[in-house]
Amino acid sequence: MLLKLMLLAFVALFIGRILFAKKLKEMGRAADRTLNLCLIAIAIYLALQALLFYAV
């Protein structure tokens, strides 16, 4: 269940980043950097989960 929620959050943040790229630039580097770090953290978590799931 947690994996599904993380995947939905990743997809939502990724699509939101694409759709609101101009607005993020107006908000400044801090907002863009925060979103990037959040996306990277979720991607690493999902990759580790996939690795553990398919390794067995």
N, C-alpha and C positions, 0 to 999 in steps of 0.2 A: 504494500500500500504506500509506504514511504517513497519507494522508488518511482511509483506512478506519479505521485505528487511532485517529486523533484523533476521528473521529466516534463510535466506540464509547466512547472515554473520556468524551466530552461527554455522551452519553446516560446512561452509567453514573453519572457525577457528578451529573447533573441528577435522575435517579431516586433516587439515594442521598440527595440533599439533601432531596427531598420526604419520603422515608420516615423519615429520621433527623433531622428538623427539631428535635424536642424535645431529642434528645441533643446536637445542636450548640449549642443555647442553654445547656444545662448546661455544656458545655465552655468556653463563653465567647465573647466577641466575636472573639478572634483566630482561632479555628478557623472561625467563620462567614465572617469577612472573607477568610481565605485561600482558602476554597472558592469564594467569590464571585469573587475575582480570577482564580482558575484557570479557572472557567467563562467569564468574560469574555474571557480570553486565547485560549482554545480557540475561542470563538464568532467572535472577530475573525479568527483564522487561517482558519477554515472559510469565512467570508464573503469574505475576500480570495481564497481558492482558487476559490470558485464564480465570483467576479467575473472572475478571469483565465481560467477555463475557458470560461465562456459568452460572454466578450467576443470570442473569436477565431472 
